[in-house]
Amino acid sequence: MPTLEHDSLVFRFPQIEEEASFAIDFQRTLRIPDSDETYHLPPGLGRFPLRHAEDYSTRLPTHTASRGGVIFPMWQAEAMWIDFRNIGPDLELDFPVAVKIAAGKINAITGDPWRAGLTRDPQDYVVSPEQPWLDGYAVEKDVIRQFVAMPLGECYSAEEQLTGEAEWGGLQISVIPLKKEVWSAKRAAWERGKAALQERADILPDMACMSMEMSLAPGGRMHQAIEPDPFELDDWDTAAADRVFVTLVHGKDWKTVTGEPAPEHPPTARMYTEAGLPWFSHYGADQTALPGSGTLRGLKSAGAMHEILTGASLPDSEDVEVKVVVPTEPRRLIATGSWDK
């Protein structure tokens, strides 16, 4: 079962690799403008605070408490992204996992209803570390629509647009490791390669309570590739999968539920950009990226739905001129010198 450690969900599979783990963080970020423009990656503004749902079961709707998992606060129209961290038995050897992510039980990669297991046609999951993070719904090749929190039951979410129901909200996550024999072969090959290099160079729904629950609507467009699975489908040990339900609680209700103040509202994209702070481009996008989901591409964005429902534009949806774009880089190993004497 996953554990909650320092506001991260941590998954371990000791029956496959005792020294490895996989962690998921939910990062606060800017909500990018909801327009026809496609933006670069906004920054991470720190982790959302995660809490065990069972610790607050008497203050949550009965159906929410019964799902277990974790809760965290989001303000209406706030955005977030999901960060993945693979920790292998060595700094140079990651422990790969397949990750299925749904919002309101709608798969964020394919737009299909949630189901157990993995499928390849179309691929309904991401593989980490090839996929270092996920910012939203995969709508086109190299384009996602940002995850944006809106109240469950008000028609904004992918779940409500596709099913007509507001039953689940939140996020549903399943993490699947490689089969032991596949991982063992991968590790053995890496160890042989490392030994050879060292020889040469020495290298290292309760409707009355529904208003406190949030769902994830598709927001603005962002450059982001969804990477294909480099393994065979049968390499994954679906019998060893772990899963967790993540409930999103409206920021205004967070103190009532937990007794803790909610995080402050994040800055707007305009405030951040006018301060001269950087946006980011990711090196990983290439011709092999998945094509995105036609189902998800057909959804109305949070801004479009807000205008239909209220006749007004969603606040802070105007385009901004991004002047500073910094490329992200692959992780670099730190050379170890001699400092024993």
N, C-alpha and C positions, 0 to 999 in steps of 0.2 A: 504494500500500500504506500502511496506517496506520503511524504511528511511535509510539514510547514516549518521552514527554517529561514529566519531573517527576511520575512516577506517574500520568500520564494517557495514554489512548489518543487520538491525534490523527489525524483524517482530513482530507485535503486533496484537492481536485478542481481543480487548476490549469487543466485544459482547459475548465472552466466558469467559474471565478472565481479568479483568481490571488491575490486579497487576502483570501480567506475560508478558514475552517477550522471543524471541529467536533470537540469533545473530550468524552470520557467519563471520569468518575471513579467509582470504587467506594468508597462512603463507609461507614465504620464507624458503628454506631448501636446504640441500645438494642433488645433483643428485647422486643417488647410481649407482655403476657400472652396466652396461648393459651386463649381462653374465648369466650363468646357475646357479650361486649362488643365494640364497635367503637371504636377509639382514634383520637385525633388523631395528627398527624405527630410522631414522635420527632426529636431533634436529630441533626445530623451530628457525629461525633466524630473527624473527620479521615479522610484518604484511606488506603486499604490500600496497602501497598508493592507495586508491580508490577515484575516482572522478565521478561526474555526467556526463554522456555522453552528455546530452543536453547543458551543459555549453561550449562545444567545438564542437558544431555541424557544424560550418563553416570550421573546420580544419579536420573533419573526412569524410570518404566516405559517400555519401548520404545514402546508404543502412544501414551503421552502425549507423548513427545518427537517422534514422527512427526507429530503434529497442529500443531506449531509454536505460534504465538501467545504468550500471556503466562501467567504464574502469579502467584497471590497467596495469602497464608495466611488461613485462617479456623478459629477454634476450633469444636468441636462445639457446636451450639445457638446459635452466634453469628448475628446478623442483619446485613444490609447493605442499602443502597439505591444505585441507579444515578443519577448526576447528569449532566445534559446541558448543554453550553455551546456556543452558536453564536456564532461570531465572523465578522461580515460586513465589508465594505469600509468601513463607517462605523458609528459607535456606534449610530446610529438605524436601521440596516438589517441585520437578521439574515439569515444564509444558511440557509434551511430545508433539512432533510433528513428522509427517512423512515428509521426505525430498527426493524429486526426483532430481537427478543430471544427466545431460547429457553433453557431450562434442561434439560440432558440431551436436547436436540433435541425438547423439547416447547415449543411456542409459548406464551409467557407471557401472551398476550392472548386466544388462542382455545382453547388446549389441544390443538390439532392437531399432528401430526408436522411436523417442520421440512421446509420446501420452499423452493426459490429463488423469487425474484420477489415480487410483492405481490398480495394479493387484497383486495377491498373488501366482499365479502359472504360471511362477515363480514370486517371490517377486521382484518388480522393483523399490524399494525405500529402504531407511534406516530409522530407528527410533532413534531419539535422545531424552533422554540421553543414551539409551542403546549403540548407536554408537557414541562415543565421537568425532570422526574425520574420514576423508576419504582421503587416500593418492593417490588413483589411480583406475584403472580399475580392477574389480573383475574377476580374471581369473581361480582361483581354490579355493577349500576350504582352508581358512586361508592364501591365497596368493593374493596379488594385483600386478599389474604392475604400477609403479609410473607415475603420470602425468608429462609429459615433454613437454615444449613449443617448437614448430617448426613452421616455416613459413607456413601459409595457402597457399595451391596451389602447394606444393612441394611433395605431396604424402605420407607424414609421418603419418598423423592423422588417428584415427579410422574412422572418417567420410569419408575420401577419400579412405581408404582401403576397406570399406564396401559398399559405394555407388558409388564410382568413381567420385564424385563431391566434389568441394571445395566451398560450398555455405555459410556455417554458421560459422564455427570456434567457438571459445570462449566457454563459459559455459552457460547452461540453468538450472535454479533452480526453483523448485516449493516447497512451504512449506504448509503443510496441518495440521490444528489443529484437536484435538478430537472434536466430537460433544459436545455441551454444556451439555446435560444430562449425557453423559459418564464422562466428566471432573468433573461435580458437584458430581457425585457418588464417583469418585476417591478421590476428595478432602474431602468429608464428611467422607469416611472411614478412611482417614489419620487423620482427626481431632478427630474422635472417638478413634483411636489408640493412638494418642498423649495424649489425656486427660487421658486415662487409665494408660499410662506410668507415667504421671506426678503425678497421685494419689499414685503410688508406689515408684517412685524414683526421681521426679523433674528433668527430662531430657529435653534438647533443639534441392551480388558480383560485386562490381565495380573493374574489373581486373586491371585497371590502378593504383588503390589504394590498391590492395590486399596485397602487400608486407609488409605493416605496421601491418596487422592483423596476429595474431598467433593462432595456433590450438594446441590441446593437443594430443601428440603421447604416446603410451604405452612405458614406459622405463624399468628400472631394476625391478627385483622381490623383494618383501618385505613381511615379515610376517605380516598379518593383517586379522582378522576375520570380516566378514560381519554378523552382528547379526540378527536373525529372529525377526519379529514383535511379541511382546507379547500381542498385542490387537487383537480383531476381525476386519476383514476388514471393516465391516459396522460401526465400532466405529469412523471412520475418517470422518470429515466434508469436503468432496471434494468441496462442493459449496462455502466454505469459503477460498479456496486456494489463496495464493498470489504467484506471480512469478516475476522473474527478469532475464534479459539478461545481461551477463557479457562478455564484449569484451576485449580481450587481445591485447595490443598494443606492438609492438616490442620496446625493450628498447632504441634502437637507434633513434626511432621516438618520444619518450615520450616528450622531450623538445620542439620539433616542434609543437606538439599538445597542450601541456599544459603550456609551458613556464617554467616548473620545471625540474631540472636535474633528470635523472633516478637513482634509487638506484645503488650502486656499484655491480659489479659481485660478487656472493657468492663464498666462498672458495670451493675447490674441496673436494671430499670425502677423498682423500689421504692426503691433507693438514690438514684437520680436525682430521683425525685418528692419523696421525703422531704427532700431538700436544698432544696426550693422552686424548682427550676429549671424553665424553661418547656417546654411542648409547643407545637405549632404547628397552626394551621388555614390552609388554602390558599384563596385567593380564587377559584380557577379553576373549581370545581365548578359545573355548571349543568345545565339540562334537556337539553342536546345530548349529554351524555356517553354513551359506548358502554355497552351493557347488561351486559357481563361474559359469561363463558363458563360454560354449564351443565356442560360437561365438567370444568372446573377447580373449579367449585362443589361437585361430587360427591366431590372428593378428601378423604381423611382428613388432618387437620392433623398437624403434627409431634407435638403433645401427645397427640392421640388415638391415633396410631400407637404412640407410646412406651408408653402405658398398655396397649395390646393386646399389645405384644411383651414388656414387662417386668412388667406388673401394677402399676407405680408411676407416679406423676405426673412429668412432666418438671419438673426443678427450676426454681424462680423463675417459675412459671406462674400465681401467684395474682393476681387483679385488684388494681389500684392505683387510688386516688382522685386523679384529675388535677385540681389546683386552679388552675394557672396555664396559660392557653392564649393564645398570642400570634398574631395573624393575620399571615400573610406578605403582602407587598405587591408589586405590579408594579414592575419596575425604573423608577426615576426618573432622568431626565437631570439633570446638574448644570449650572446656569446659568453661563455664562462672562461675567465682568464685564471691566472695563477695568483692567489693572494693568501697562501698558507703561511708565509713567513713575513 
